[in-house]
Amino acid sequence: MKKITVLVVLLSIFSSCDFFKKTEEEAPKVPKKDLVLGGDKDENGCLASAGYTWSKLNKECVRAFSGIQLMPTEPTDDATLCAYLLFDESGNKSELFLPNVEGSIILERDGKNKPWVYGDWQLIALNGYQLKKAGKLVYSGDGEIGNNVTGTNDTEELPIEE
């Protein structure tokens, strides 16, 4: 009978909650990785996921797509292939944001009614804006700020379903 009692006591000790808690505490804990929101800032602190990029011309984070939109002259349905322009206050410098190109290009002009130029890029103010590369027209736009990608000027509101 003493052997059975000792066996029951030993089983009770090994199966007690305190025994299992101690073994869990001794196991190494792996820290959880925290999800950092807004962690996609670039080297200038611009939040890329919100559409911001660094403007060399304005020296601040901007949304390039809020500038003047230029559509590619080759037909495409892909809105991500648009280029965008921002101008400085004098109008003598223009910052060009091209699709699939990191950073921007600063074009400058020598005076009023002259084209903005950088290397083989040339921006001409003619019926809006025309952008040429090595003499070939690659983008054009009507000069409206924040124009719709579809090119429509229709401001009719869509009916709201309730």
Buried (B, 14 or more C-beta within 10 A) or exposed (E): EEEEEEEEEEEEEEEEEEEEEEEEEEEEEEEEEEEEEEEEBEEEEBBEEEEBBBBEBEEEBBBBBEBBBBBBBEEEEEEEBBBBBBBBEEEBBBBBBBEEEEEBBBBBBEEEEEBBBBEEBBBBBEEBBBBBEEEEBBBBBBBEEEBEBEEEEEEEEEEEEE
